[in-house]
Amino acid sequence: MGALEGRKALVTGSGIGIGRGIALELAAQGASVVLHYAHSREGAEEAVRAIQESGVRACAVGADLTRVEECRRLTAEAARWLEGLDVLVNNAGVTRTASFLETSEATYQEVMDLNMRSYFFCAQEAVRHMQRQGGGAILNITSVHGASGFAGHAAYAASKGAIIAFTRELAIELAPMHIRVNAIGPGVVEVPRYFEIRGYTTEFGSTLVPWGRVGTPEDVGRAAAFLVSDAADFITGQVLFVDGGTNARMGLWWERE
């Protein structure tokens, strides 16, 4: 029996990258999973097939989570298919790199709508289902950008910082309902979009991390599975940075000969 045997989970943005890694790990530990996708349908459906081959229930559902009505529809549809909802992992998000003065209103709105507003309204719908069964767990994926500064990410950092504040508030508000709320802040976790960055290599990424290697979606998946399991029953309102020490390091750099 896996640690999540019998659990029913929805993971947003799980057709690729970190979300996919989380969905696969939850399923590996026994949870039935609904994988959400917006643009990565092929990846979500491939993951579903892999999960089903292991004997665990899974399905993929598409939705545009920049729209509140789609957040509600996705969550309600997942709860119907799963016949309940124990776990919500809010992971869907977008990164846009631009200097503060060059960030347009449209870019700001896109980032905030998906990275923060979708978390709010997916959670709101999920809580209604969790209440009926006496509890559950919500996990919000934030970022090291929510706790530390890095030029060119003003809107993104604002959204990820908001997620941290949202997590802490919601943990207190939902504690009487026996619904735990936590967050994970990934650091340099290698996903396909990294290779679209000019000059990026795995070797270069690894030099940025105190632990000496880039992270993987599997690293985040294992942490996520723990935080939504009974082993974390006394943990709520917390942010776990899965970052190889990045957030802990003093932010001073200098050249050495």
BELNOR-V567785 format. One record per helix or strand of 2 or more residues. SS is the DSSP state (a for helix, b for strand). FROM is the first residue (numbers start at 1). TO is the last residue. Records with the same first field share a line. If there is no record, write none. Layout:
BEGIN
SS: FROM-TO, FROM-TO
END
This chain:
BEGIN
b: 8-11, 32-37, 58-62, 87-90, 136-143, 179-186, 239-242
a: 17-28, 41-53, 68-82, 100-102, 105-132, 144-146, 154-177, 192-196, 202-207, 217-227, 230-232
END
